[in-house]
Amino acid sequence: MKKGLILLGVLIIAGILLFTACAPAEQPQEQPPEEKKLKVVGIFATPIEEPWDGAIHHALLKAKEELGIEYEWTESVGYSDFERVLREYADKGPDIIMGDAFGNEEAARRVAKDYPNIAFVFGSGGGPMDPNFAVFDDWIHEPAYLAGLIAGNLTKSNIIGVVAGYPVPEVNRIVNAFIVGAKEVNPDVKVKVTFIGSWFDPPKAKEAAIAQIEAGADVMFGERYGVIDACKERDIPVFGNILDQCDLAPGLVIGSPVWDMWPTVKFVIESVKNGSFKAVDLKDWSMMGKGGAKLVLCEEWKDKLPEDVKTLIEKKTQDIINGLFRVPVDENTPKSD
């Protein structure tokens, strides 16, 4: 009996070993394929320190960190070399090319037609072009209006200065909104407006600002880079533009109507990733309602502004975001009073 039980045990163990030997080896689990990184190129006509192109560049750098894109860029291309440089980068086969096309609309659209599989997303004064040319712009007239409300309250001389680049619709609507805000709270205010005929000429912008200050302006709006330098020399409060420029003259820079390209860039990248990209006007993503524009106040001025002014700005901000108030869009050339 005992021998029989031992024999049975041996047979069971042998069976288990035989089954194990014959069983198919466990296959290693397949790893999911690594997600392909989108390749994005930024092509900028001006130096990156110029705020307009800088706003796009900063958003793309953020996308590199947060969305894992591959990002390559070039600056100071100018307009004479624009098409050649654009084609050189398009030949590399990126997924997206972004930049500004205002000075070379026809060239940008010619290149886009020749590379229909690339998403071209450009700052432009024109409309989108099927199938692959989407457009955007800095729709920051809303925070510029808020800045004007503050300027109209702060001026003692009732003279406010504005130095801008070119009298094109995109600039005009920002300057006009600033003026509307200033005169809304102070009907006696006079505004001096100077266009320097350049997108990036800090010495010329500084010279124009000094001339306005010597003519009595005691609050300035620097639509172009260089105005803050003049205000720093003359101890004049000033608004920057497009980027947060508080650090350029602490205590003198009141704040800036800021253009945040992140909502636009994020939307474009997600659209290309999921195959839903279309040639559209991306205007809404540059406005306050979608977080693409805001008035940034410098820390010192958050305390210095009168309470009634801060309350007014908070109310107007919420009314704009909630769709209860629309800042007028006036693209006519503003003139000095």
Sequence and secondary structure as in RCSB ss.txt:
>XXXX:A:sequence
MKKGLILLGVLIIAGILLFTACAPAEQPQEQPPEEKKLKVVGIFATPIEEPWDGAIHHALLKAKEELGIEYEWTE
SVGYSDFERVLREYADKGPDIIMGDAFGNEEAARRVAKDYPNIAFVFGSGGGPMDPNFAVFDDWIHEPAYLAGLI
AGNLTKSNIIGVVAGYPVPEVNRIVNAFIVGAKEVNPDVKVKVTFIGSWFDPPKAKEAAIAQIEAGADVMFGERY
GVIDACKERDIPVFGNILDQCDLAPGLVIGSPVWDMWPTVKFVIESVKNGSFKAVDLKDWSMMGKGGAKLVLCEE
WKDKLPEDVKTLIEKKTQDIINGLFRVPVDENTPKSD
>XXXX:A:secstr
 HHHHHHHHHHHHHHHHHHHHHS               EEEEE SS TTSHHHHHHHHHHHHHHHHT  EEEEE 
  TTTTHHHHHHHHHTT  SEEEEE GGGHHHHHHHHHH TTSEEEEE SS  BTTTEEEE    HHHHHHHHHH
HHHH SSSEEEEEES   HHHHHHHHHHHHHHHHH TT EEEEEE S SS HHHHHHHHHHHHHTT  EEEESST
THHHHHHHHT  EE  BS  GGGSTTTEEEEEEE  HHHHHHHHHHHHTT     B GGGGSGGGTSEEEEE HH
HHHHS HHHHHHHHHHHHHHHTTS       S     
